């Protein structure tokens, strides 16, 4: 695991992945949030490099009454993935990307506006409810999570408007020399217009102007956005896994 991956993960554990209860277990750290019990990124068992099997880790999760395992070591995640697949668990593999270079294309960031958290709720709620796993209760908790993150870190809510309505949005979390670009979304009817690129690069600019020297984001390894982020100057510094039942 690289120092940069460690830095990114430590930052996420302070912000986007923080809970209000942390308990050490035999294999890692159990994180829970009493206010967000349905949110995966607030209720999970976190482990690093491990020799434990998928069955052993699944048993530990059952004992802890948790349903999500986060493995912050890519090699361990690679080894565990087949075992969790046999158990019927879902697997998400993620890449952590750090901003290093200028973008490979010209991007107009003047279309980005900073807004308050409430301005983004309609878009975010509709996205959550449209997902197969979405529900009203989960939507409320995921939206409330934004408020709680803003209590822990300096947070900027960014948007691109079209016809007076939010067409795309993203979050920027800043804590000293570190910053994370998170939750980049564009409504389907507004895609392929450069809105996501503008949001990400405007967030990077704001982070740099705020004193951040380490700016990162997380992308699904098996989805296309990481290719866009590469064109915007981000490079992959590590991988991690999320397994959930």
N, C-alpha and C positions, 0 to 999 in steps of 0.2 A: 504494500500500500504506500502510495506516495505521500510526501508531506502535504502536498496541495490537496489531495483527497481528504486527508485528515482535517486540514483547515476548513474545507467546505463542509464536511460532516459535523464538525464541532459547531460551526455557525448554524447549520440547520437544526441541530439539537437545542440551540438557544432560541430559535425563532420558529420556523415552520413546523418542526417536529418536536416541539417542547410539550411537556405535559405538566400536571400539578402533583404527580407522584412518581418517584423513581425508586425502584427496589432492586438490589443486586440479587441475581440468581446464580446457580452453579455454572451456567454457561454464558451469561451475559447480563444485560440490564433491562428490566421490565419498566416500561414507561406507560403511564395512564393519565387520562384527563377526565375528571368527574363531570366537567361541563360539556365535553364533546365525546361521549362514549361510543358514538357510531363512526367517528372519523378515524380511518386507518392510520394516518400519519400522527395521531395523538395517542394511540393505544397499540403498543407493539413490544416485542422482545427484540432487542438489539444485540447482535453478536458480531465479533470480528472474525479473524482467521480461526477456524474450528475443525477439529477432527470428528466431531459428533455426526451421527447419521441423521437422515431425514426423520426416521422413526423416533430416535431419541429426542430430537428437537421438537417434534410434534407432541411427544408425551410431556415435555417440559411446558410447552404452551398450554396444553390441556390443564396441567397442574396449576398454572398461573391464571387460567381462565382468560387467555388471550387468543386471538385468531390470526395475528399477523406477525411474521418473522422478517426482520430486516437484517441482511448479512452484508456488512460493509466491506467485505473482502471478495473481489470478483472471482478469484480462483476457488475459494470455498463455495461460492454460489454456483459456479460451473459444476462442481462435483456434486452438490446437493440437488440440482435441478431434476435429474432423472428420478431420484428417490421421491421427491415431492410430487412429481407427475404421477408416479405409481400410486401415491396416496390419494390422488384426485385433487390436489391443491392447484391453485392458479399461480403462475410465475410471471413477474414483471422484472425485466432486466433494464437497468438505467446506466447512463453515462453521465459523468460529471465533466463539464466543459468550462474552461477558464478563458477569459478574453485576453488575447495576446497581440493581435494584429489589426490593422485597418481593414475595413470591409473591402471585398473584391468588386463591389459595385457601388454606384452612387445611390444614396438613399435620402429622400426628403423627410427629415425629422420634424419639420416645422408644423406638420399636421397633428402632432401629438399634444395633448393637453393634460395637465394634472387636474384631477377631480377629487371629490370626496368619495369615501367608500360606498355610500348609499347610491351614488350615481351608477355604479356598476352592477347593482343587485339584480336588476331585471334581466340583463344578459346572462349573468352567472346562474341565476335560478332556472332560467329556461334551458340552459345547457345541461344542468344537473338533472332536471326532470325529464329531459329527452333521452338520457342515458338509460340502458336496460336496468342498471342498479339504482336509479334515482328514485327518491321519495320525498315527500314534503318534509318529513322529520329530518332526514339526512341533509336536505338542502338548507334547512335552518341552521344546523350545526356547522356545515361547511362555510356558510356565510358568516356566522358568528366567529368562526376561527380567524377570519380576517381582522376582526376587531381585537381579538386577543393577541395576535401577532403584532399589531400596531402598538399594543401596550408594552411589548418587549423590545421592539426595534423601531428605529426611525423608518417609517413606511411611506412610500409614494404610490398613489393609485393613478395609473396612466390610461388614457383613452384616445381613440380616434373616433371622431363623430362624422356621421353621414346623414344629411337631412335632419340634423338636430338630435339624432339618436346615437347611442353608443354602437359602433360597428365592430370595434376591436378593443381589447384592453390587456393590461399587464400590471404586475406589481413589482416594486423595487424595495428590497429590504436593505438597510444600511446599518452597520455597527462598527464604528471606528474605521479601520483600514480595510474592512471586508464588506462585500455587498453581494446580494443574490437577486437575479432577475427571475421572476416566477410567474406561473399561471398565465402564460400568453395565450389569448383566445381571439379568434376572429369568427364572426357569424358567417355561415356558409355562403350566403348571397354576396358577401363582401370580400371573399377570398381572391387571391391572385392579383391583388391591387397594391401590394407592398406595405400593407398596414402592419403586419407582424414585424417586418424588418425595421420599420420606422420606430415601433415601440421598443424593440430590443436595443437599438442603437441610441435612442434617446435616453433609455434607462442607464446605459453604460456611461453616456455623457454626464448625466446627473450624478451618478455614483462617483465618477472621477472628480467632478467639481466639488463634491462633498468630502473629498479626501481619501476615497477608497483606492487602494492599489491592487486589490485582489477582487476581481469581479467574476462571478461564475453563475452558471445555471445548470439545471438537470434536464435531461431528455430521455425518452424511451429509446433503448438501443435498437429496437425492431421497428420503429416508426420513422417517417421521413424528416421531421423537423430538425434533427441533428445535422442533416446535410445543409439546411439553410443556415444554421448557426455557424457551421464551418465557413461558409461564404461571408459571414459577418465578422469573422476574425477570432472565433472561438476554437480551442483545441481540446481534445479529450485527455484528461489526466488520470482517469480511473473509472472503475465500474462498481456497481453494487446491485444486490438483488432484493426483491420483496416477494415473499411467499405468503399466500393467505388461503384460508379454507372458505 
